[in-house]
Amino acid sequence: MDIYYTKNLIYLLIINININISKIVAIVKLIKTLVSILIFMREGLGFSPPIYLRATSRGP
């Protein structure tokens, strides 16, 4: 009974860690994408952002 409980606890811990890692990875990917879009916009490589982005940004 004790061994079974411990196994379940470890299993749950592993699942939680995996979920957290995947969340972190997703957030990092999102940030990287946003940063690359910003760099792309700044360099102006024929990339025109949507109208609402152009209206809100106060760049040169």
C-alpha positions in Angstrom: 0.0 0.0 0.0 2.8 2.4 0.9 4.9 1.6 -2.2 1.8 2.1 -4.4 1.1 5.5 -2.8 4.7 6.6 -3.3 4.7 5.5 -6.9 1.5 7.6 -7.5 3.0 10.6 -5.8 6.2 10.4 -7.9 4.1 9.9 -11.1 2.0 13.0 -10.3 5.2 15.1 -9.6 6.7 14.0 -12.9 3.4 15.0 -14.7 3.4 18.4 -13.0 7.1 19.0 -13.9 6.4 18.1 -17.5 3.4 20.4 -17.7 5.4 23.3 -16.2 8.3 22.7 -18.6 6.0 22.7 -21.6 4.4 26.0 -20.4 7.8 27.6 -20.0 8.8 26.4 -23.5 5.6 27.8 -25.0 6.2 31.2 -23.3 9.8 31.3 -24.4 8.8 30.5 -28.0 6.1 33.3 -27.8 8.6 35.8 -26.5 11.2 34.8 -29.2 8.5 35.2 -31.9 7.5 38.6 -30.6 11.1 39.8 -30.4 11.9 38.6 -34.0 8.8 40.4 -35.2 9.9 43.6 -33.5 13.4 43.3 -35.0 11.9 42.6 -38.4 9.6 45.7 -38.1 12.5 47.8 -36.9 14.7 46.9 -39.9 11.8 47.5 -42.2 12.3 44.6 -44.6 9.1 45.3 -46.6 7.1 44.0 -43.6 4.1 46.2 -42.9 2.4 45.5 -39.5 -1.4 45.7 -39.2 -3.0 49.2 -39.1 -3.6 49.1 -35.3 0.1 48.4 -34.7 1.1 51.3 -37.0 -1.3 53.6 -35.2 -0.1 52.7 -31.6 3.6 52.7 -32.3 5.4 56.0 -31.9 8.5 55.1 -33.8 10.4 57.0 -36.6 
